[in-house]
């Protein structure tokens, strides 16, 4: 399957002929994700990643493992305790991948991968947070779901994750943290965070979370579509929303991608196709070998020509940025809010013989106008900053500006 991610990490796209089926089912994949969502367990994020279904035949140059053998022999001879050979092998593999120095390239055990794979189904067990590295590379809470156990307990976006159940998490990968935070419904997890320089500890009870990725409404003849992540249900729900907007002849559409850190690329393609003619370029993938893939719209565009504003912010990443860029370049959509995250890399997930996975950066993705936004992000056409207090009080200044723009069309 192919992939994308919810701040430097993980979500999944697959190269299936079924445009609305994005579940990572087979071997390797491509993706565009960023964070991992820990919904009672963790909803991955992956700021999303997408995984394809093509098997990968990996050919590598042989290495001299003598130094590694020397370390193992010395450890085996001198260590006062029992050694788990399998754990040592996994540790060596993780160390090798970490040494590549790429945030998005990661070795995942089968357990870690399976946990993340189930995060985009729309229903899971966890605490309802999205986690991943922040701009400084520090493991953080990127977002909390409305009404989630995490939000009720007091965890907030921007909290730096320091400990999970009293274990130091400061050097963990997103996947490691996700596995530690996940658990069965009704069990507790203790999370210690740093907020504004102050350490705070919260005990959160895990629960089952049902979170449809798309919600919509029509207000004052303007269609409002909120997509929280590009998951398994996104294509179907977004199409229902678009058809309702069309049947009611709305004068404009607001597509809210704020805090959406990515997901399945096929889902992003399906959403973009609601506005675009068949064959229109949504994004291209390029490596040092040139263009390696082009994602195109599938047609049947019920919202073609409808004035559209896309809401973005600093946690809009990966597949969300692909969609926002495609609609801006091809459909004249206006971007409102603050600069997006800037995740313009493509990952591929490769099956390993022991059942584990290697998620590795293989290319960069480009907007239809030929821009790679990695690290730089998408700049809004109209910048509107909004405080948490304004949003929580019901004063959504960014959505208000979008309404104003559509009214003036």
C-alpha positions in Angstrom: 0.0 0.0 0.0 1.1 3.5 -0.2 1.3 6.0 2.6 1.2 9.5 4.1 1.4 10.8 7.6 0.1 13.2 11.0 3.4 15.1 11.7 6.1 13.0 10.5 4.7 9.7 10.5 2.1 7.4 9.4 -0.9 6.9 7.3 -1.7 4.6 4.5 -2.6 4.6 0.8 -2.7 1.6 -1.4 -2.4 1.2 -5.1 -5.6 -0.7 -5.5 -7.9 -0.4 -8.5 -10.7 0.3 -6.0 -10.6 4.0 -5.6 -12.4 4.1 -2.3 -10.6 1.2 -0.7 -7.4 2.3 1.0 -6.8 -0.3 3.7 -3.2 -1.4 3.8 -3.6 -5.0 3.0 -0.5 -6.3 1.4 3.2 -5.8 1.3 4.7 -2.4 0.8 3.4 0.9 0.1 3.7 4.5 -0.7 2.5 7.3 1.5 2.1 10.8 2.5 1.4 10.9 6.2 2.6 12.8 9.2 1.3 12.2 12.7 -0.1 9.3 14.7 -3.5 9.7 16.3 -3.7 8.0 19.6 -7.4 7.5 20.0 -7.8 5.6 23.1 -5.1 3.7 21.6 -3.8 5.8 18.9 -5.3 6.9 15.7 -2.2 7.1 13.6 -1.0 9.7 12.0 0.3 9.0 11.1 0.7 14.7 10.2 -0.9 10.6 7.7 0.6 8.0 5.7 -0.4 5.9 2.7 0.6 2.4 2.0 0.5 0.6 -1.4 -0.1 -3.0 -2.2 2.9 -3.6 -4.4 5.4 -6.2 -3.1 9.0 -4.9 -3.0 11.9 -6.9 -4.2 14.7 -5.2 -2.3 18.2 -5.6 -3.7 21.0 -4.3 -1.4 24.7 -4.1 -1.3 26.3 -6.6 1.1 27.7 -5.1 4.2 30.6 -6.1 6.4 28.9 -7.2 9.6 32.1 -8.2 11.4 32.0 -5.2 13.8 28.4 -6.0 14.7 29.4 -9.6 15.3 32.3 -8.3 17.5 29.8 -6.3 19.6 27.5 -9.3 20.0 30.3 -11.7 20.9 31.7 -9.3 23.5 28.2 -8.6 24.9 27.4 -12.3 25.0 30.7 -13.2 26.8 30.6 -10.3 29.3 27.0 -9.4 30.0 25.8 -10.5 33.4 22.3 -11.5 32.5 20.1 -13.2 29.9 20.1 -11.9 26.3 17.1 -12.1 24.1 18.6 -12.6 20.6 15.4 -11.5 18.8 15.3 -8.3 20.7 19.0 -7.7 20.0 18.3 -8.2 16.3 15.4 -5.8 16.3 17.4 -3.3 18.2 20.2 -3.5 15.7 17.8 -3.0 12.8 16.2 0.0 14.5 19.6 1.5 15.2 20.6 1.1 11.6 17.4 2.8 10.3 17.7 5.6 12.9 21.2 6.3 11.8 19.9 7.3 8.4 18.9 10.5 10.1 15.4 10.8 8.5 12.4 11.4 10.7 10.1 9.6 8.4 12.2 6.5 7.8 11.4 4.0 10.5 11.7 0.4 11.4 8.4 -1.0 12.8 7.8 -4.3 14.4 4.8 -6.3 13.1 2.9 -5.3 16.3 3.7 -1.6 15.8 2.6 -1.6 12.2 -0.6 -3.5 12.8 -1.5 -1.0 15.5 -1.1 1.8 13.2 -2.8 0.0 10.3 -6.0 -0.1 12.3 -6.1 3.6 13.1 -7.8 4.8 10.0 -10.9 2.6 10.2 -12.8 5.3 12.0 -13.4 3.3 15.2 -10.7 2.2 17.6 -9.7 2.0 21.2 -7.4 4.6 22.7 -7.4 8.0 24.4 -8.2 10.2 21.4 -5.0 12.1 20.8 -2.9 12.7 17.7 0.9 12.5 18.4 4.0 13.1 16.5 7.2 15.3 16.4 6.5 19.0 16.5 8.5 21.5 14.4 11.5 21.1 16.7 11.3 17.3 16.4 10.0 16.8 19.9 7.4 14.1 20.5 4.2 16.0 21.2 0.4 15.9 21.3 -0.7 17.4 18.0 -4.4 17.3 18.5 -7.1 16.0 20.8 -10.4 14.7 19.5 -13.5 16.5 20.6 -15.1 14.7 23.6 -12.2 12.2 23.8 -10.8 10.8 27.0 -7.6 12.8 26.5 -9.5 16.0 26.1 -11.7 15.3 29.1 -8.6 14.5 31.2 -7.0 17.8 30.3 -4.4 17.0 27.7 -3.9 19.7 25.1 -2.4 20.2 21.7 1.2 21.3 22.0 1.9 19.3 25.2 5.4 17.7 25.0 5.3 14.0 25.9 7.8 13.3 28.6 6.7 10.0 30.1 4.2 7.2 29.5 3.4 5.1 32.6 6.6 6.6 34.3 8.8 5.4 31.4 11.0 8.1 29.7 9.4 8.8 26.3 11.6 11.7 25.2 13.6 9.5 22.8 10.7 7.3 21.5 9.5 7.2 18.0 5.9 8.1 17.3 5.2 4.3 16.8 6.8 3.4 20.1 4.7 6.0 21.9 1.5 4.9 20.1 2.0 1.3 21.2 2.6 2.4 24.8 -0.4 4.6 24.9 -2.8 2.2 23.3 -4.6 -0.4 25.3 -7.9 -2.1 26.1 -11.0 -0.2 26.8 -11.4 0.6 30.5 -7.7 0.5 31.3 -5.7 3.5 32.4 -2.5 5.1 31.0 -0.5 7.8 32.8 1.0 10.5 30.6 3.4 13.1 31.8 3.7 16.2 29.6 5.5 19.5 29.7 3.4 22.6 29.1 4.8 26.1 29.2 7.8 24.7 31.0 5.8 23.0 33.7 5.5 19.2 34.1 1.9 17.9 34.4 0.7 14.3 34.8 -2.7 13.0 33.7 -4.2 9.6 34.1 -6.5 8.8 31.2 -9.0 5.9 30.9 -8.9 4.3 27.5 -12.2 3.9 25.6 -13.6 2.9 22.3 -13.7 5.9 20.0 -15.9 6.1 16.9 -14.8 9.0 14.8 -16.2 9.4 11.2 -13.6 11.3 9.2 -16.1 13.6 7.5 -18.8 15.8 8.9 -20.9 18.3 7.0 -23.7 20.8 7.2 -25.3 23.5 5.1 -25.6 26.9 6.6 -26.8 30.1 4.9 -26.6 28.2 1.6 -22.9 27.4 2.1 -21.7 23.8 2.3 -19.3 23.1 5.2 -17.3 19.9 5.0 -14.9 19.0 7.8 -12.4 16.2 7.1 -10.5 15.2 10.3 -8.3 12.6 8.5 -8.1 10.7 5.2 -9.3 7.3 6.4 -11.2 4.3 5.1 -14.6 6.1 5.3 -13.5 9.4 3.8 -14.2 8.9 0.1 -17.7 7.6 0.7 -18.7 10.3 3.2 -17.2 13.1 1.3 -19.0 12.0 -1.9 -22.3 12.0 0.1 -21.6 15.5 1.4 -20.7 16.8 -2.1 -23.9 15.3 -3.7 -26.0 16.9 -1.0 -24.3 20.3 -1.6 -25.0 19.9 -5.3 -28.6 18.9 -4.8 -29.2 22.0 -2.6 -27.4 24.2 -5.1 -25.1 25.8 -2.5 -23.4 29.0 -3.5 -20.0 27.9 -2.1 -18.2 25.3 -0.1 -15.8 25.5 2.8 -13.5 22.5 3.1 -12.0 22.4 6.6 -8.6 20.6 6.7 -7.3 22.2 9.9 -5.5 19.7 12.2 -5.8 17.0 9.5 -2.4 15.5 9.4 -3.0 13.1 6.5 -4.0 9.6 5.7 -4.6 7.4 2.6 -3.5 9.0 -0.6 -6.4 7.3 -2.5 -8.8 9.1 -0.1 -7.1 12.4 -0.9 -7.5 11.6 -4.6 -11.2 10.8 -4.2 -11.8 14.1 -2.3 -9.9 16.2 -4.8 -11.8 14.5 -7.6 -15.1 15.9 -6.3 -13.9 19.3 -7.8 -11.6 18.2 -10.7 -12.1 16.8 -14.2 -11.0 13.2 -14.8 -7.3 13.0 -15.5 -6.4 16.3 -13.8 -3.0 16.0 -12.0 -3.4 16.0 -8.3 0.2 15.4 -7.4 3.4 14.0 -8.8 6.1 11.9 -7.0 9.7 12.6 -8.0 13.0 11.0 -6.9 16.5 11.6 -8.2 15.5 9.4 -11.1 12.7 11.8 -12.2 8.9 11.4 -12.0 8.0 8.0 -10.6 4.2 8.4 -10.2 1.4 10.8 -11.1 -1.8 10.8 -9.1 -4.8 12.0 -11.3 -8.4 12.8 -10.6 -11.0 10.2 -11.3 -13.7 12.6 -12.6 -17.4 12.7 -11.8 -16.8 16.1 -10.2 -20.1 17.3 -8.5 -18.5 20.4 -7.1 -16.7 21.5 -10.3 -17.0 25.3 -10.6 -18.4 25.8 -7.1 -16.5 28.6 -5.2 -14.4 26.9 -2.6 -12.3 28.0 0.4 -10.0 25.5 2.1 -9.2 26.1 5.8 -5.6 25.2 6.8 -3.3 25.6 9.8 0.0 24.4 11.1 -1.3 20.9 11.7 -2.6 20.5 8.1 -0.1 18.0 6.6 0.6 15.4 4.1 -2.5 14.2 2.3 -4.3 17.3 3.4 -1.6 19.5 1.8 -1.9 17.5 -1.4 -5.6 18.1 -1.5 -5.4 21.8 -0.6 -2.6 22.3 -3.2 -4.5 20.4 -5.9 -7.7 22.5 -5.3 -5.8 25.7 -5.2 -3.8 25.0 -8.4 -6.6 23.4 -10.4 -9.9 24.7 -9.1 -9.0 28.2 -8.0 -9.8 27.4 -4.3 -8.7 30.0 -1.8 -6.6 28.9 1.2 -7.5 30.6 4.5 -5.8 30.3 7.9 -2.2 29.9 8.7 0.7 28.1 6.9 0.4 24.4 6.7 2.9 21.9 8.3 5.0 21.2 5.2 5.3 17.4 4.7 6.3 16.9 1.1 8.0 13.5 1.3 6.8 10.1 0.1 7.3 7.0 2.2 7.2 3.4 1.1 6.5 0.5 3.4 8.5 -2.6 2.7 7.7 -6.1 4.1 10.6 -7.8 5.8 11.0 -11.6 6.0 10.5 -11.6 9.8 7.1 -9.9 9.4 8.3 -6.5 10.5 8.1 -3.4 8.2 10.5 -0.7 7.0 9.0 2.6 6.2 11.4 4.5 4.1 11.4 7.9 2.3 11.7 7.2 -1.4 10.6 10.5 -3.1 9.2 14.0 -2.8 5.7 14.9 -3.9 4.9 18.1 -5.8 1.8 20.2 -6.3 0.3 20.4 -9.8 2.2 23.7 -10.2 5.4 21.9 -9.6 6.2 23.0 -6.0 7.5 20.8 -3.3 6.3 22.2 0.0 8.5 20.0 2.4 9.3 22.1 5.5 8.0 25.3 3.9 4.3 24.3 3.8 1.4 25.9 1.9 1.0 29.7 2.5 -2.7 30.8 2.8 -4.0 33.3 0.3 -5.6 35.0 3.3 -3.8 34.6 6.6 -6.1 34.5 9.6 -4.7 33.7 13.0 -7.0 32.3 15.7 -6.5 31.6 19.3 -7.7 28.5 21.1 -9.9 30.7 23.3 -11.6 32.3 20.3 -12.3 28.9 18.8 -13.6 27.4 22.0 -15.9 30.3 22.6 -17.5 29.7 19.2 -15.7 32.6 17.5 -14.2 30.7 14.5 -12.5 33.7 12.8 -11.1 31.6 10.0 -14.4 30.1 9.1 -16.0 33.5 9.3 -13.4 34.8 6.8 -14.2 31.9 4.5 -17.9 32.8 4.6 -17.0 36.4 3.8 -14.9 35.4 0.8 -17.7 33.2 -0.6 -20.3 35.9 0.0 -18.2 38.3 -2.1 -17.7 35.9 -5.0 
